[in-house]
Structure formats: C-alpha cells, structure tokens
Amino acid sequence: MSGASQWQDLSGNTYGRLTVISFSHKKARKSYFNCECECGNKIVTRGDMLKSGNTKSCGCYHLDQITKGTEQDRFWAHVDKSGECWEWQASKSPSGYGQFAAIVGGRLRNMRAHRLAYIWSGNDLQDDDLLCHTCDNPSCVNPDHLFVGTHQDNMADKVAKERQAKGEDIAVSILTEAQVHEIRRRFASGESGPTIADDFGVTKQCVYSIAKRKTWRHI
C-alpha cells in the first residue's frame, strides 16, 4: 500500500515543452507516461525525468540549441590546442573523457568528445569500435593521438604503460553499486555499450551483462 500511495498520475501536467497525456506503463519500479511535445511529436518518458527537468521535450529543444551554431564550431570552441594533446575544456565524465551532445546518424546522442573528433576529422568509426589514446590522456581529442583497436589492443597498451589492473583493482571488482546503477541508467537512455565501457574502463561485454542483469543481479 505504501508503494501505491507514492504513485502520482502526472496526466494534464506540462513540463517544459511536454504535456502529459496519460499513464503508459511501469518498468523497474519507474512510471512511464505518454507525452505530446509542443512541436507535435509524441513520446513515452519516465515521470521522474519530467519532474526533475531532465526531460523537457521530444528532443527538439536540444536540436534548437544545437542549430544556433554549427555542431563542429561549438565543439572545437571547447578544445585547447596549445599543446601536443588537444585538451577538452567542457563537460567531462568521472574518468576524464570529454562529453558532447551531437546529431550522429540522424539522432541526438551524448558522445565521447574524442570519438567525435576522430569522426569529424574524416575517419570511419563504428559504434562497436574501441577508440584508444596513444597519449594515455582521456581528455585529449587530437585525432593524431587516437587509433581504433580491439579490447586486446587496449589491454596490451595498459600493460605496456603499467596501467594494467591487478588483484582488487581489476575493473570488474572495483565497480561500486552506484556505478552499476549508472551503467544501467545510461544504457537504458540509449548510450552505446562501447561508449559506456570506455568511461568505466570495462569491456562492452561487461556493460551488456550488467545492463541485462546477467551480473550484479542482486541490485
């Protein structure tokens, strides 16, 4: 009964550009609602994301912000090219990787800055490709310091640079419950497995296993 009393029907409320039409469904104890955007698009989104202000539109708000200047102009304005490493100066992940919202493949995505720099420098990069740094600097977006490799390449690079985790420092063992929850949240929001894996220093298989609750099933 306590869970039922806490549930709130948001139908009729407006959050940013979104008006809640009706309740949709529940998933993982989260309530989802059918919403209509001012632009006419309809989406289904979580109620807590609406109330917190994290979801304000169907995506058109972010697109409007982006179109105020070209994506690449805005991107490179955040880069310091004064040294050999081109340092990302804007938003970063806890691991130091730059973050930037851009339209890729026809949709808005939150991307790692070094991956965008590599793509926008004329290089081909697939979602499943692991992009490594020769400089061992996660904030660097200099395309000359980036190379596409396998997980084995990345692990060999760690060993060569004495960054290989040992004992209790193995990536699987140092993930906290908070990080596991964050991995699941970001995967559910549409971020790719390789991008999340890059951030937490684990393999994409580890991310998929956590997201699909094959591992860390107790939380």
N, C-alpha and C positions, 0 to 999 in steps of 0.2 A: 504493500500500500504506500510505503514511503516513496518508492520509485515513481508510482503513478501520480502522487501529489506534486512531484517536482517537474513533471512534464508540462510544457507550455505550448499551446497552439498559437502559432505566430500569424495565422491567416488574417489578411487585411492590413498587416503592418507593412511599412515601407522602410527599407534600409538602403541608403544611397540611391541608386537608380533602380533597385529591385523592389517589386511589390509581391508579397507572399500571397499566392492564390489558394493553396491548400496543402495539407499534410501529405507526404508521399509514402515514406516508409521508415523503418528503423533498421540500423545496421551497427553492430558492435556497440550497442547502447547509445548510439547517436541518432538524433532525429533529423530526417531529411524533408525538405519542403519544395513544392513546385512553385517557381517564381517566374514573373514576367518582367523583363527589363524595359526601360523607357524606349529603347531602340526597337522593341517588338520581339526580340528573341526570348525564348523560354528555356529555363534551365532548372535542374534539380540540385540543391545545395544544402549543406548542413546548417541547422539552426544556430549552433554556437558560433559558426563563422560569420553569419549575418549579424548577430548581436554584438560580436566583438569588433565589427567593422572591417574584418579581413576580406570579406566578400562584399563588394559594392555594386557590381554589375555583372553582366554575362561575359565580360572581357573587353567590352567596348571602351570602358573608362581607361584601361591601360593602353589600349590602342590609340585613343585620343592623345594620351600623354606622349606616346612614342612618336606620333606623327607631327608633333610640334617641332621636331628636328629629325634629321635622318638618324637611323639607329647607329650607324657606324661613326658619324660625327660625335654623337653623345658618348659612344663607347670610348673612342680614342681620347676624348677630353678628360677621361679619368685615368689616363696612363702617363706615368713619368718615364720618359725615355732618356733621362740624363746619364744613365749607367749602362753597362752591358746587359743587365737584367732590366726589362721594362716592367716597372712596378705598378701593380693595380692599386689605385688610391681610393676606390669607393667600397661598397659593401663586400664583406668577406665572410666566409664560413668559419666555424670554430677552428678548422685546420689551416686557415690562411688562404684558401682558394678564393679568387675573386668571383663575384656573382653579378649577373646582369640579365634583365628581362628583355627578350628579343623575339621577333617573329621568325621561327625556323620551321620550314616545311608547311607553311600556311597557318601556323597557330602560335600563340604566345607561349613561350616557355621560359622558365627560370634556368639559365645556363651557367656553366662554369666559364669564367672570363677567358681562360687560356684556350678553351675549346673553340670559343667564338673567334678569338684572334687567329687561330690556326685556320679555321674555315674561311674567314674573311680575307685571308692572305692568299686565297686561291687553292687551298689544299682540300682534298676529299677526306671526309671523316664520317664514319657511320656511328649510330648510337651505341653499338656494342664495342666499338674500338676503344682501347685504353690509350690515353694520351699521356706520355711521360715527359718529365723535365730532365734535360741533361745537367741543368744547373742546380737541381735539387731545391728549387725555390718555388713553393706553391703560388706565390703572389706574382710570379713572372709571367708575362704574356708575350714575350718576344718569340715569334714563330721560329726563329733560328735555334732556340733552346728547346724546342718541342719535337717529339718523334712518336709515331704510332708503334706500339709494341703489344706483346701479349702479357698476361699476368706473370708468366715465367720470366719474361724480359724485365718486368718491373721488380720481381723478387731478386733476380740476379743483380740488378742495379743497386738494390738496397744492400745486398751483401757486399758488393764492391765498395760501397760508400759507408759500410759499417752501420747501416740503419736497420739491419735485419732484427726483427723482434725475437727475443729468447725467453723461454720459461714463462713466467707470469705476464710478460709483455707481448705475448702472441696476440694478434688482433682479436681473435675470437674470444679470448679470455678476458680482455680488458674492456669490452663493451659493457656499459652500465645499463640498467633497466631504462633510464631516461633516454639513452642513445638508441636503444631498441625501439622505444615508443616513437622517437623522432624519425627513425628509418621507416617505420610503418606509416607514419603520417605523411612523409614526403613521397613515398611510393604510391600511396593512395591518392595523393593530389596530382599524380601524373608524371613526376620526375622519373627519369630512366634509371635502371639498375646500375649501369656503369658510372653515371654521374654521382649517385649516392655513394657507391663503392669508393670512388675517387676521394670523396670527402672524409670518409671514416677509416680509410686505409685497409679495407677488406675487399674480398673478391665480389664480383657481381653475383656469383652463386650463393655466397653468404647472405647478400641482401635479399635475393629471391626467397631463400629458405626462411629468413626472418619474416619477410612480408607475408608469406603464405603459411606462417606458423608451423613450419616443419621443425624449426628450432625455437628456443625460448617460448615454448608453448604454455609455460606456467604464468606468463604475464600477458 
